[in-house]
Amino acid sequence: MFKNFKITCDEATTICDKNQYGEATFVEKVKLQLHFLSCKICRMYTKHNTLLTKIYKKKAKSDRAQKATLCMSHDEKERLRKEFEKLSA
């Protein structure tokens, strides 16, 4: 019975990646957890992968917030448009 749940490290990393995006099935998650019982490396891979994802999301969120504050105001845009019109006339 447990032979059906035994997976290779390649399969485990694939399931790990799918799981992070919410695409892993319940059976795949069970297989992954059983694989973790015997494989420290895949457990560590999953831990690092999760950490990298959190760091990336935090950085992306920070960048989006920073871009919002770096946008030109309506008045600044209008002044710039007038400057361009003067130069092109």
C-alpha positions in Angstrom: 0.0 0.0 0.0 2.8 2.5 0.9 4.6 1.7 -2.4 2.0 3.8 -4.1 3.0 6.8 -1.9 6.7 6.4 -2.4 8.2 9.1 -4.7 11.6 10.2 -5.9 13.3 13.4 -4.9 12.6 14.8 -8.4 8.9 14.1 -7.9 9.1 15.6 -4.4 10.6 18.9 -5.7 8.0 19.1 -8.4 5.2 18.6 -5.9 6.8 21.2 -3.6 6.8 23.7 -6.4 3.2 22.9 -7.3 2.2 23.1 -3.7 3.5 26.7 -3.3 1.2 27.8 -6.1 -1.8 25.9 -4.7 -1.7 23.4 -7.6 -0.8 20.2 -5.6 -3.6 17.7 -5.0 -4.3 16.2 -1.5 -2.7 12.9 -2.5 0.5 14.7 -3.7 0.7 16.6 -0.5 0.5 13.3 1.5 3.2 11.8 -0.7 5.4 14.8 -0.1 4.9 14.6 3.7 5.8 10.9 3.7 8.8 11.6 1.6 10.0 14.2 4.1 10.1 11.5 6.8 13.0 9.9 5.0 14.6 12.8 3.1 16.3 15.7 4.8 17.4 17.3 1.6 13.9 17.6 0.1 12.7 18.9 3.5 15.4 21.6 3.4 14.6 22.4 -0.3 11.0 23.0 0.6 12.0 25.2 3.6 14.4 27.3 1.4 11.9 27.5 -1.4 9.2 28.8 0.9 11.6 31.3 2.4 12.7 32.6 -1.0 9.1 33.0 -2.0 8.3 35.0 1.1 11.3 37.2 0.5 10.4 37.8 -3.1 6.8 38.6 -2.3 7.9 41.1 0.4 10.3 42.7 -2.0 7.7 42.9 -4.7 5.2 44.4 -2.3 7.8 47.0 -1.2 8.6 47.9 -4.8 5.0 48.4 -5.6 4.5 50.7 -2.6 7.6 52.6 -3.4 6.5 53.1 -7.0 3.3 54.6 -5.8 5.1 57.2 -3.9 7.5 58.0 -6.7 4.8 58.9 -9.2 4.6 62.5 -10.4 1.7 64.5 -9.2 -0.8 65.9 -11.6 0.7 69.4 -11.4 4.2 68.1 -12.1 3.0 66.2 -15.1 1.2 69.3 -16.4 4.3 71.5 -15.9 6.4 68.9 -17.8 3.8 68.8 -20.6 4.0 72.6 -20.9 7.9 72.4 -21.0 7.7 69.9 -23.8 5.3 72.1 -25.7 7.6 75.1 -25.4 10.6 73.1 -26.6 8.7 71.6 -29.6 7.2 75.0 -30.7 
